[in-house]
Amino acid sequence: MDGLVAVLTYRRPEIAQRCLASLESSSVPVVLVYPRDERGKHAYHGEMIELPPSLVGVGPGAPKAFIARLAHDSGLDFVVFVDDDVVFKDGASVKLLEEAFSSHPNLAAVQARHAFKSVQLFASDPYLRYCSNPACAVAIRLNPNFEVGGFRETECRGEDYELNARLRIAGYLLASHSLVVIKSNNY
């Protein structure tokens, strides 16, 4: 299976650099996804994708849908979307996702969880109140993603959970794993 890790950043180059450093041993290509007004502000020497202006500031669903389409059109099988403040315990964790997708053909998504995020923070939010623990990264298999309509570009939060609900309804398997830890207090 071929995949891609997409680190999504928004005006936090120093934090994104720490995330990218934690992925140096990844067996899957890593790409930094950033808004146009950050051109030249990142010290990353790997592949970078600049978001079109129409996708900046509209919520996380739009950039994820954009990257998923690019990956699918390039013939990739899966994408791991990662928030820029995530630090992987081990860059080899991405290899585990690849192996999980290879060995479980009906597995459509693996949700990584914040290791230290307080669930009470979201208890009063009616949209997120039913999430057992907020996500910070999601690995999606692209074909099932597009079969159920992909990320909704208008979602301003909870886009992973909304997609997961449609994948469950379609009969796909989902998994959850604590593959990452959060090293910053940005929320």
Salt bridges, closest charged atoms under 4 A:
ASP37 OD2 - ARG11 NH2 2.15
GLU38 OE1 - HIS42 NE2 2.48
GLU50 OE2 - ARG36 NE 2.68
GLU50 OE2 - ARG39 NH2 2.67
ASP84 OD1 - ARG12 NH2 2.20
GLU98 OE1 - LYS95 NZ 3.47
ASP125 OD1 - ARG157 NH2 3.50
GLU153 OE2 - ARG69 NH1 2.93
GLU159 OE2 - LYS64 NZ 2.65
ASP160 OD1 - LYS64 NZ 2.76
GLU162 OE2 - ARG152 NH1 2.62
GLU162 OE1 - ARG166 NH2 2.81
